[in-house]
Amino acid sequence: MAGGGDTPELVAAIGNAGGFGVIGAAYLSAAQIAAATKRVAELSDRPFGINLFAAVPFESVDPRAAKRRVARFYEEIGVAIPGELEPPARMLELQVEAALESNASALTFTFGILPRHAIDAAKARGMAVMGTATTVGEARLLEAGGADFVVAQGAEAGGHRGSFAVPFDQGLIGTIALVPQIADAVSIPVIASGGIMDGRGIAAALMLGACAAQLGTAFLTTQEAGVAAAYKDAIIAAAEDETRITRAFSGRPARGIVNRFMREVEDGAAPGDILPFPLQNALTRPLRAQAAKDNRSEFLSLWAGQGTRMARSTKASLLMAALVAETEAALSGASFSLRED
Ligand SMILES: Cc1cc2nc3c(=O)[nH]c(=O)nc-3n(C[C@H](O)[C@H](O)[C@H](O)COP(=O)(O)O)c2cc1C
């Protein structure tokens, strides 16, 4: 979970409890990736992964209308609108190098497929390679591109949509429909993701043909998660119908809890009022950073999936223990009722 939620403390706690934590490194520099992986290794001797965003092509566009649209929020919060919006040169290349030099045991990615040489280099180092798919076609492309695992990201998922071979609205397949269809279509193992918050969801994912489940939102409300208290409170308070998919924060569709910024930037927006990813992300970053410091949820990207009512405020180790116990109970309950039939 790029953006600060997945602290090294959270990744390590998940590993120490028997899970597989992943550092969301998409917005980190090479030096920050090195520091984060070192810190995880200090806190845990368990394996963990690094996640990056595959390169997303974008065109430079006139940012003036988009800047005008967010100017009043910047004024209200008291920080300056950023001037430069373009990402640093060679960012992904340097991130991949840092990931390869790290002690991470998996390289995971979304938004597309990493270049073949990066995938081959990761495999040569013994790292597992995992890509994100939102359709069967994308899963097949990932398998053909060298992925060892495919993350099937259902429409319920919090955060950015991983779609890369279909338009975003075409890639909104629910987890329960997506996972078995991908499992039938590829020969690599499938990891289910999207709306899974407890052991019932994990057990269901396993029954649908997944080898594992990837949970995001469920870990954002743990003590170790590095998001603002107002963000954690918003997840705990949110009902299942209070998220939507928006481009307002980053320019790329992502699911989050509806708030004032989302409504006022997106509703009635004209073409050009929201920049393409990653420019809109850069345009809103200082606003979101200040909002996190001020604990103001109305300007934060409150990425969350549709399972919000199942969120729990707890320590990551306790959440992991609960997930294991619930999964075992759900699986034994299911086999019991099958026997009864
Ligand atoms: C705050 C947040 C940040 C995320 N960042 C990333 C990311 O950097 N890379 C990625 O592959 N997926 C990211 N995701 C998506 C998750 O990998 C996963 O698909 C999603 O959390 C699953 O749905 P759930 O939130 O309902 O558990 C993010 C999700 C959230 C909630």
The ligand as an ORCA input file, in Angstrom:
! r2SCAN-3c Opt
* xyz 0 1
  C      -4.360      2.550      0.886
  C      -4.164      1.565     -0.222
  C      -3.031      1.656     -0.989
  C      -2.794      0.722     -2.005
  N      -1.641      0.804     -2.705
  C      -1.338     -0.178     -3.590
  C      -0.069     -0.209     -4.212
  O       0.777      0.649     -3.981
  N       0.185     -1.232     -5.069
  C      -0.722     -2.229     -5.330
  O      -0.431     -3.145     -6.087
  N      -1.947     -2.198     -4.772
  C      -2.250     -1.218     -3.897
  N      -3.476     -1.220     -3.274
  C      -4.460     -2.254     -3.641
  C      -4.230     -3.530     -2.856
  O      -3.108     -4.182     -3.363
  C      -5.402     -4.497     -2.949
  O      -5.761     -4.732     -4.290
  C      -6.598     -3.994     -2.213
  O      -6.255     -3.339     -1.015
  C      -7.526     -5.146     -1.924
  O      -8.777     -4.704     -1.519
  P      -9.153     -4.379      0.017
  O      -8.585     -3.009      0.271
  O     -10.624     -4.401     -0.010
  O      -8.501     -5.410      0.870
  C      -3.741     -0.289     -2.269
  C      -4.899     -0.359     -1.487
  C      -5.123      0.543     -0.473
  C      -6.372      0.413      0.348
*
